Amino acid sequence: MLASERMPDNCPALVLNADHRPLSYFPLSLWSWQDAIKAVCLDRVNILAEYERAVHSPSFTMKLPSVVSLKTYVKPARHPAFTRFNVFLRDRFQCQYCGDREDLTFDHVVPRSLGGRTTWENVVTACAPCNLRKGGRTPRQSDMMPRNWPHKPNVNELRNNGRRFPPNFLHESWVDYLYWDSELEP
């Protein structure tokens, strides 16, 4: 048994929809071991793979689930929520002015001080230095044009972008259920 598997907190369960696809790739759909066991006891999931680690009560022993699938299909959202994380994901965690991946913020292309709104079509990912340099000016005034003009993404675009960023840890039992786009650079 690996040291990381001795502690139940290090045994998350990969959660798949009823069609055996992850609910999300980025962030990867994971449940704590407690939530996974609760779902098993409530008969809401099927266990597809288990860890060697088990939990015990006076009358019950159960191996911790490592992959579960929902028994009822959850229809994915048709329109992604506008969140900072989703803006970063749309823009592939890259400053839209210089390409940097560090110290990311978001920038209003048309500044709020000039009537710009906080919408998909007016916000891009920017590193802090570029955001500061652009300030309250338009792209033309600052001579800083975004590499990709902001747009409202669809769910598939965000899902495909999320597949470009595999997590640092993938348990061996998850690999058959995840499809990472290894040919694409993040």
PLY file of the C-alpha trace (Angstrom):
ply
format ascii 1.0
element vertex 186
property float x
property float y
property float z
element edge 185
property int vertex1
property int vertex2
end_header
0.00 0.00 0.00
1.32 3.43 -0.92
1.85 5.91 1.89
-0.59 8.29 0.20
-3.30 5.61 0.35
-2.95 5.03 4.11
-4.83 8.23 4.87
-8.41 8.18 3.58
-8.14 11.91 2.77
-5.71 10.95 0.01
-8.27 8.69 -1.66
-10.64 10.86 -3.70
-13.13 9.22 -6.03
-13.31 10.14 -9.70
-16.98 10.89 -10.45
-18.35 9.94 -13.85
-21.73 10.68 -15.32
-24.02 7.74 -16.14
-22.40 7.63 -19.61
-19.01 7.04 -17.93
-17.59 10.43 -18.89
-16.23 12.78 -16.21
-18.66 15.43 -15.04
-15.82 17.88 -15.68
-12.19 17.74 -16.70
-11.01 21.01 -15.24
-11.40 20.97 -12.39
-11.52 17.21 -12.48
-14.76 15.89 -10.97
-13.65 14.36 -7.68
-15.45 13.58 -4.44
-13.96 13.04 -1.02
-14.01 9.46 0.20
-16.79 10.42 2.64
-19.02 11.77 -0.14
-18.33 8.71 -2.29
-19.30 6.30 0.51
-22.42 8.33 1.28
-23.46 8.14 -2.39
-22.86 4.36 -2.39
-24.96 3.91 0.74
-27.75 6.02 -0.77
-27.57 3.85 -3.92
-26.85 6.86 -6.16
-23.66 5.53 -7.79
-22.07 2.38 -9.12
-18.54 1.56 -7.99
-16.28 0.97 -11.01
-12.92 0.73 -9.22
-11.66 0.64 -5.64
-8.57 1.51 -3.65
-6.90 -1.16 -1.56
-7.67 0.98 1.50
-10.83 0.12 3.42
-12.85 1.85 6.10
-14.40 0.00 9.00
-17.23 0.37 11.46
-18.18 -2.20 14.12
-20.48 -3.98 11.66
-19.27 -2.87 8.24
-16.12 -2.92 6.11
-15.85 -1.26 2.70
-13.02 -0.62 0.29
-12.84 3.04 -0.67
-14.21 3.71 -4.15
-11.69 5.23 -6.57
-14.08 5.53 -9.56
-17.85 5.87 -9.34
-20.51 6.52 -11.96
-23.81 8.20 -11.29
-26.85 6.00 -11.73
-28.84 8.90 -13.15
-27.51 10.93 -16.06
-26.87 14.59 -15.26
-27.38 16.77 -18.29
-24.41 19.12 -18.64
-25.07 22.85 -18.44
-25.79 24.35 -21.85
-24.26 27.73 -21.04
-21.16 28.06 -18.89
-21.32 30.41 -15.93
-19.34 33.62 -16.17
-16.67 33.17 -13.50
-13.06 34.24 -13.18
-11.99 30.59 -13.44
-14.01 30.06 -16.65
-12.53 33.23 -18.20
-9.05 31.85 -17.41
-10.04 28.47 -18.84
-11.45 30.04 -22.03
-8.15 31.93 -22.44
-6.10 28.81 -21.58
-4.59 30.36 -18.44
-2.55 32.74 -20.56
-2.31 36.54 -20.61
-4.05 37.69 -23.77
-1.57 40.56 -24.16
1.86 38.99 -23.62
1.26 35.24 -23.25
2.56 34.99 -19.66
1.01 32.37 -17.36
1.94 33.92 -14.00
0.08 36.33 -11.71
-3.14 36.21 -13.75
-6.02 38.66 -13.30
-8.79 39.65 -15.63
-8.96 42.84 -17.64
-11.90 44.77 -19.03
-11.05 45.38 -22.70
-13.25 48.48 -22.64
-12.50 49.76 -19.12
-15.35 50.07 -16.66
-14.50 53.76 -16.32
-15.43 54.12 -20.02
-18.68 52.15 -19.71
-17.25 48.65 -20.23
-19.23 45.85 -18.63
-18.15 42.67 -16.89
-19.26 40.21 -19.58
-17.76 37.39 -21.61
-17.43 39.77 -24.56
-15.45 42.41 -22.62
-13.17 40.51 -20.23
-9.87 38.77 -21.01
-7.19 37.09 -18.94
-4.26 39.40 -18.28
-1.13 39.14 -16.18
-0.89 41.81 -13.47
1.91 43.76 -15.22
-0.06 43.99 -18.51
-3.26 44.88 -16.68
-1.42 47.67 -14.85
0.28 48.88 -18.04
-3.04 48.99 -19.95
-4.75 50.73 -17.05
-8.03 52.49 -17.80
-7.39 52.77 -21.54
-8.84 50.93 -24.50
-6.65 48.50 -26.47
-6.16 51.12 -29.20
-5.23 53.87 -26.69
-2.74 51.58 -24.94
-1.48 49.92 -28.14
-2.22 46.56 -26.49
-4.51 44.35 -28.57
-5.64 41.03 -27.09
-4.31 37.96 -28.91
-7.84 36.55 -28.94
-10.84 38.82 -28.80
-13.14 37.95 -25.87
-16.22 35.89 -26.66
-18.82 33.82 -24.88
-17.54 30.22 -24.99
-19.74 27.18 -25.21
-19.49 24.24 -22.84
-17.55 22.14 -25.36
-14.90 24.83 -25.79
-14.32 25.00 -22.03
-14.32 21.19 -21.76
-11.78 20.89 -24.58
-9.60 23.60 -23.06
-9.80 21.83 -19.70
-8.50 18.66 -21.31
-5.29 20.54 -22.16
-4.43 20.78 -18.46
-4.26 17.32 -16.87
-3.98 17.44 -13.08
-0.69 16.71 -11.34
-2.05 13.50 -9.83
-3.97 10.80 -11.66
-4.62 7.54 -9.86
-3.95 4.51 -12.08
-7.60 3.39 -11.75
-8.77 6.66 -13.35
-6.72 6.51 -16.54
-9.18 4.39 -18.56
-11.92 6.98 -17.96
-9.96 10.13 -18.80
-8.95 11.31 -22.23
-6.25 13.96 -22.20
-5.25 15.74 -25.36
-1.53 14.96 -25.14
-0.73 16.43 -28.57
-1.78 19.94 -27.55
0.44 22.35 -25.66
-1.32 24.12 -22.77
0 1
1 2
2 3
3 4
4 5
5 6
6 7
7 8
8 9
9 10
10 11
11 12
12 13
13 14
14 15
15 16
16 17
17 18
18 19
19 20
20 21
21 22
22 23
23 24
24 25
25 26
26 27
27 28
28 29
29 30
30 31
31 32
32 33
33 34
34 35
35 36
36 37
37 38
38 39
39 40
40 41
41 42
42 43
43 44
44 45
45 46
46 47
47 48
48 49
49 50
50 51
51 52
52 53
53 54
54 55
55 56
56 57
57 58
58 59
59 60
60 61
61 62
62 63
63 64
64 65
65 66
66 67
67 68
68 69
69 70
70 71
71 72
72 73
73 74
74 75
75 76
76 77
77 78
78 79
79 80
80 81
81 82
82 83
83 84
84 85
85 86
86 87
87 88
88 89
89 90
90 91
91 92
92 93
93 94
94 95
95 96
96 97
97 98
98 99
99 100
100 101
101 102
102 103
103 104
104 105
105 106
106 107
107 108
108 109
109 110
110 111
111 112
112 113
113 114
114 115
115 116
116 117
117 118
118 119
119 120
120 121
121 122
122 123
123 124
124 125
125 126
126 127
127 128
128 129
129 130
130 131
131 132
132 133
133 134
134 135
135 136
136 137
137 138
138 139
139 140
140 141
141 142
142 143
143 144
144 145
145 146
146 147
147 148
148 149
149 150
150 151
151 152
152 153
153 154
154 155
155 156
156 157
157 158
158 159
159 160
160 161
161 162
162 163
163 164
164 165
165 166
166 167
167 168
168 169
169 170
170 171
171 172
172 173
173 174
174 175
175 176
176 177
177 178
178 179
179 180
180 181
181 182
182 183
183 184
184 185
